[in-house]
Amino acid sequence: MTLYLDANASEPLRPAARSAVLAALDLPGNPSSVHTAGRSARRLLDRARDQVVARFGPAEVVFTAGGTEANALAIRGLAAGRRVLVGATEHPAVLAAAPGATLLPVLPDGTLDLDALAGALHGPPALVCLMAANNETGVIHPLPDASTLCRWHGALLHVDAVQAAGRMPVSLEAFGADSLAISGHKLGGPKGAGALMLRPGLDLVPLVTGGGQERGRRGGTEPLPAIAGLGAAAEAADPAEATRLSVLRDAIEAGCHGAEVAGAGAPRLPNTTSLILPGHAAETQVIALDLAGMQVSAGAACSSGKVGRSHVLAAMGLAEGAIRVSLPWDAPPDAAERFVQAWSAMRDRLSRRVLAGAR
């Protein structure tokens, strides 16, 4: 029986999200139309917006096609006249949206080097882009401290909260951020919808212009079923899941003898662990575990299935050979026990091959 342990790539769909998607599919109207069908669609769109604000607000919500677009909209829409400073371990979607940006180093545990940020902020106004929690290691950045430095120097702070949303407390207010990106399918909603949350009154240059949707922030007819699912998933995300998942994660780390845990000394997401088995390629481990029914990854699921060198591990000064285990919201009670058993068997097989090759 297979065990899905790649929630940071995409969470399983929550029942409430599925119901919301199906209900929205039955509505023929365009939310911008003024007739009865259009007003019904508008009410559903407004409900989803309210659900997102209730969970992550208060803020202005701009619905997008996903976290990648939300991050790109923030970075390109807020950067005019500003230098862009980006964390060295940011998601490739953020790095790609900010070519030429100054990279901010991290400490060996993966958290932002605040002294380096303070030094980089001297000079013209900046836009600082930081993730709330790393997608590969789960390491949580000290965002309130970073926000204080940004305010002192007149910088804006954009937070990529795609991995954090639904797994830890997330809001513009808590982070001291000016903008914040989330993604529906990382919350247990459907793929195809995300949101950029903005501090009220913030000027933003749109990436996509058109019919004036989303208050002129993002043109194009809103994908109502995906957005309705996002809103329902945001509402359904239960903070109590964190406690249960952290127990399973800790059991995995305690049971995988011989593995190094990336970022072990730092605050991390409750569902995420990055296990390094020195001397063994991550791709080999992923394939071996998949054959044993354990579905994990080797890092970000953003390279068309390719497994390459992790810029996150490199920035932390760590060896290669890491796999990411990310527990979904519906992980079964025996998930840790089953994974540890499969991982230990894999470790022993790989060790025997190394010994045989050395003879």
C-alpha positions in Angstrom: 0.0 0.0 0.0 1.5 3.3 -1.1 2.0 6.3 1.3 1.9 9.8 -0.1 4.5 11.9 1.7 5.0 14.8 -0.8 2.5 17.3 0.6 4.9 20.2 0.0 4.6 19.5 -3.7 0.8 19.3 -3.5 -1.6 18.5 -0.7 -4.4 16.0 -1.1 -7.7 17.7 -1.8 -9.8 18.4 1.3 -13.4 17.3 1.3 -14.7 20.9 1.8 -12.6 22.1 -1.1 -13.9 19.3 -3.4 -17.5 20.3 -2.5 -16.8 24.0 -3.1 -15.3 23.2 -6.5 -18.3 21.1 -7.6 -20.8 23.7 -6.4 -18.9 26.4 -8.4 -18.9 24.2 -11.5 -22.7 24.3 -11.5 -22.8 28.1 -11.8 -22.8 29.3 -15.4 -22.4 33.0 -14.6 -19.4 35.3 -14.9 -18.7 37.1 -11.7 -18.4 40.4 -13.7 -21.9 40.1 -15.1 -24.8 42.0 -13.5 -27.6 39.6 -14.2 -28.8 36.9 -11.7 -26.3 34.2 -12.7 -23.5 36.7 -12.6 -24.5 37.9 -9.2 -24.6 34.3 -7.9 -21.0 33.8 -9.2 -20.0 37.1 -7.6 -21.3 36.0 -4.2 -19.3 32.8 -4.4 -16.1 34.8 -5.4 -16.7 37.2 -2.5 -17.2 34.3 -0.1 -13.9 32.8 -1.1 -12.2 36.2 -0.6 -13.8 36.5 2.8 -12.6 33.0 3.7 -9.0 33.9 2.7 -9.1 37.2 4.7 -10.5 35.4 7.8 -7.6 33.0 7.8 -4.7 35.2 6.6 -5.9 38.8 6.8 -6.8 41.5 7.2 -5.6 42.5 3.7 -6.6 43.2 0.2 -6.8 39.9 -1.7 -5.9 39.5 -5.4 -6.7 36.1 -6.8 -4.1 34.7 -9.2 -3.5 31.4 -11.0 -1.2 30.1 -8.2 1.7 30.9 -5.9 4.2 31.5 -8.7 2.1 34.2 -10.3 1.3 35.7 -6.8 5.1 36.0 -6.1 5.8 37.4 -9.6 3.0 39.9 -9.3 4.4 41.2 -5.9 8.0 41.3 -7.0 7.5 42.9 -10.4 4.6 45.0 -9.2 6.3 46.5 -6.2 9.9 46.8 -7.3 9.7 50.0 -9.3 12.4 52.4 -8.0 13.7 49.8 -5.5 16.6 47.4 -5.2 15.5 43.8 -4.8 17.0 41.7 -2.0 16.2 38.0 -2.1 17.0 35.2 0.4 19.6 32.7 -0.9 17.3 29.7 -0.2 14.1 31.2 -1.8 11.9 29.1 -4.1 13.0 29.1 -7.8 9.8 30.9 -8.7 10.9 33.9 -6.6 14.5 33.8 -7.8 13.3 33.7 -11.4 11.0 36.7 -10.9 13.9 38.8 -9.5 16.9 38.4 -11.9 19.9 40.4 -10.8 18.6 40.6 -7.2 21.1 40.7 -4.3 21.1 37.4 -2.5 20.9 37.4 1.3 22.9 34.6 2.9 21.5 32.2 5.5 23.1 30.7 8.6 24.1 27.1 8.7 20.7 26.1 10.1 19.0 27.7 7.1 17.6 30.8 8.8 18.1 34.3 7.4 21.4 36.0 8.4 19.8 39.1 10.0 23.2 40.9 10.2 23.7 40.5 6.5 20.1 41.8 5.9 20.9 44.9 8.0 24.0 45.6 6.1 22.3 45.1 2.7 19.5 47.5 3.6 21.9 50.5 3.8 21.4 52.5 0.6 18.5 53.3 -1.7 15.0 51.8 -0.8 14.6 48.1 -1.2 12.1 45.4 -1.7 13.0 42.4 0.4 11.6 39.0 -0.6 11.7 36.2 2.0 9.8 32.9 2.3 8.0 32.2 5.6 9.2 28.6 5.5 11.5 26.8 3.2 9.9 24.3 0.8 12.8 21.8 1.1 13.8 21.9 4.7 10.7 23.5 6.4 13.0 26.1 8.1 11.1 29.1 9.3 12.7 32.6 8.8 12.6 35.2 11.6 10.2 37.4 9.7 9.2 39.8 12.6 12.9 40.6 13.1 13.4 41.0 9.4 10.3 43.3 9.2 11.7 45.5 11.9 14.9 46.0 9.9 12.9 46.7 6.8 10.8 49.3 8.5 13.8 51.0 9.9 15.3 51.4 6.4 12.1 52.2 4.5 12.1 48.9 2.7 9.0 46.8 1.6 8.8 43.2 2.7 7.2 40.5 0.5 6.7 37.1 2.0 6.3 33.9 0.1 4.0 32.0 2.4 3.1 29.2 -0.1 4.5 26.4 2.1 3.6 28.0 5.5 0.0 28.7 4.9 -2.2 26.2 6.7 0.8 24.7 8.5 1.6 27.6 10.9 0.1 31.0 11.9 0.3 33.2 8.8 -0.8 36.8 8.3 0.5 40.1 7.1 0.2 41.5 10.6 2.1 38.6 12.3 4.9 38.8 9.8 5.0 42.6 9.5 4.8 42.2 5.8 3.5 44.4 3.0 2.5 41.5 0.7 2.1 37.8 1.1 1.6 35.0 -1.5 -0.3 31.8 -1.0 -1.3 28.8 -3.2 -4.5 26.8 -3.2 -3.1 23.3 -3.8 -0.6 23.7 -1.0 -3.5 24.2 1.4 -5.5 21.2 0.2 -7.4 23.1 -2.4 -7.4 22.5 -6.2 -4.5 23.4 -8.5 -5.0 26.6 -10.5 -5.6 29.3 -7.9 -3.5 31.4 -5.6 -3.7 34.8 -3.9 -1.6 37.8 -3.3 -2.4 39.6 -0.1 -1.6 43.3 0.1 -1.4 45.9 2.8 -4.3 48.3 2.1 -3.2 51.4 0.1 -0.1 49.7 -1.4 0.5 50.7 -5.1 0.9 47.7 -7.3 1.6 47.5 -11.1 -0.4 44.7 -12.6 1.3 41.9 -14.6 -1.9 41.1 -16.5 -4.3 43.8 -17.7 -7.7 43.3 -19.2 -11.2 43.8 -18.1 -10.5 45.3 -14.7 -11.1 42.2 -12.7 -9.6 42.0 -9.1 -10.0 45.8 -8.8 -7.6 46.3 -11.7 -4.9 44.3 -10.0 -5.2 41.2 -12.3 -7.1 41.1 -15.5 -9.0 38.0 -16.8 -12.1 36.2 -15.7 -11.5 34.6 -12.4 -11.4 30.7 -12.3 -14.3 30.5 -9.9 -14.1 26.7 -9.2 -10.4 26.8 -8.2 -10.9 30.0 -6.2 -13.9 28.6 -4.4 -11.8 25.5 -3.5 -9.0 27.7 -2.3 -11.3 29.6 0.0 -12.8 26.4 1.4 -9.4 24.9 2.0 -8.2 28.0 3.8 -11.3 27.8 6.1 -10.8 24.0 6.6 -7.1 24.1 7.4 -7.1 23.1 11.1 -4.3 24.5 13.3 -4.6 21.3 15.4 -3.1 19.3 12.4 0.3 20.9 13.3 0.6 19.1 16.6 -0.3 15.7 15.2 2.0 16.1 12.2 4.9 17.3 14.3 4.7 14.1 16.4 4.9 12.0 13.2 7.8 14.1 11.8 9.8 13.8 15.1 9.2 10.0 15.0 10.6 9.8 11.5 13.7 11.8 12.4 14.3 9.7 15.5 13.8 6.4 13.6 16.0 7.1 10.6 19.4 6.3 12.1 22.3 7.5 10.1 20.5 10.4 8.5 21.4 14.0 9.0 18.4 16.4 9.3 18.8 19.6 7.4 18.0 22.6 9.6 17.5 20.4 12.7 18.3 23.2 15.1 16.0 25.8 13.6 12.2 26.3 13.9 10.6 24.3 11.2 7.2 23.4 9.7 5.6 20.6 11.6 5.1 18.4 8.5 8.5 18.7 6.9 11.9 17.0 7.3 14.9 16.9 4.9 16.9 13.7 5.5 20.5 13.6 4.2 22.1 10.2 3.6 25.7 11.1 2.8 27.2 9.3 -0.2 23.9 8.3 -1.8 22.2 10.4 -4.5 18.8 11.8 -3.7 17.4 10.4 -7.0 18.5 6.9 -6.1 16.8 7.2 -2.7 13.6 8.6 -4.2 13.3 5.8 -6.7 14.1 3.1 -4.1 11.5 4.5 -1.8 8.9 4.8 -4.5 9.4 1.1 -5.3 8.7 0.4 -1.6 5.5 2.5 -1.8 6.8 5.6 -0.2 6.2 8.7 -2.3 8.7 11.4 -1.4 10.8 14.0 -3.3 14.3 15.4 -3.6 13.3 19.0 -3.1 11.2 21.5 -5.0 8.7 20.0 -7.5 9.4 22.7 -10.0 11.9 21.3 -12.4 9.8 19.1 -14.7 10.7 16.0 -12.7 14.4 16.6 -12.8 16.6 16.0 -9.7 19.5 18.4 -9.6 21.8 20.0 -7.0 19.9 21.8 -4.3 20.7 25.5 -4.0 19.1 25.4 -0.6 21.5 22.8 0.8 24.4 24.6 -0.9 23.5 27.8 0.8 23.5 26.0 4.1 26.8 24.4 3.5 25.4 20.9 3.5 26.1 17.8 1.5 23.9 16.5 -1.3 21.8 13.4 -1.0 18.8 14.8 0.8 15.2 13.7 0.4 12.2 15.7 1.5 9.5 14.0 3.5 6.4 16.2 3.8 3.4 14.8 5.6 0.0 15.7 4.2 -3.0 16.9 6.3 -4.5 13.4 6.1 -1.4 11.4 7.0 -2.4 8.1 8.7 -1.3 7.4 12.3 1.2 4.7 11.2 2.9 6.9 8.6 6.1 7.4 10.6 6.4 3.7 11.4 5.9 2.6 7.8 8.3 5.2 6.5 11.0 4.4 9.0 10.8 0.7 8.1 11.1 1.4 4.4 13.8 4.0 4.8 15.9 1.7 7.0 15.6 -1.2 4.6 16.7 1.2 1.8 19.7 2.5 3.8 20.9 -1.1 4.5 20.6 -2.1 0.8 22.6 1.0 -0.3 25.2 0.4 2.4 25.7 -3.2 1.2 26.2 -2.0 -2.4 28.8 0.4 -1.3 30.6 -2.3 0.7 30.4 -4.7 -2.2 31.8 -2.1 -4.6 34.7 -1.4 -2.4 35.9 -5.1 -2.4 
